[in-house]
Amino acid sequence: MALNPTHEIHRRRFGRNVGVAVVLVGFVALVFALTVVKVTRGDPMQAYDHSLRPEMLPAEGGAE
């Protein structure tokens, strides 16, 4: 006794699954594209990990 997925609910479920898959793939592609653009621009990437960085210090001899 084989299960035949010919019922109407299977077609609707398949359509929803395809829609969710397309949206998920689009979101992953968007995040990947943004990552590639950010990396290839060459901007210095620094994390905000609560550590002191030299560029955060005020310039010596500058106007205060």
N, C-alpha and C positions, 0 to 999 in steps of 0.2 A: 504494500500500500504506500505509494509515493505521494508526497505532498505536492500539490500543484499550485504554485503561486499565481494563479490566474484570477484570483479574486480582486475586486475593485480596490480594496484597502491596500493591497500590495502595490498597486500602481501608484496610488497617492503617496504611500510611504516612500517609494523609490523616488518619486519626484521631489519630495521634501529633502531626502537624503542628498540628492544631486544638488539641490539649491544650497544646502548647508555646506557641502563640499566646495562648491564654487566660491562661496563667500569666504570660507576658511583659506582656500588657496589664494584668493585675492588679497586677504589680509597679510598672509605670510609673504607674498610677493612685494607688497607695499613696505613692510618692515625691512625686508632684505634690500630693496632699492634705496630706502633711506639710509640704511647702514652703509651700503656701498658708496653713496654720495658723500656721506660724512667722512668716511675713511679716505677716499680719494681726493678730497679737497685739501688735505694736508694740514688742517688746523691742529694745533696741539690739543690732544684730548687728555683732560685731567679729571680725575674723580674727586668728588667732594668727600674725602674720608677723614675730615677733621684733623688734618696734619698741617703744620706750618710750611708754606711754600715761600721761596724768596721773593717772588713777584707780588706777594701779598703785603710785604713790608713797605712802609713809606720810603720814598727816595731820600737818600742822605744829601743834605745841602740844598734841598729843594725848598720852595716856598711852602710854608706851613700855615 
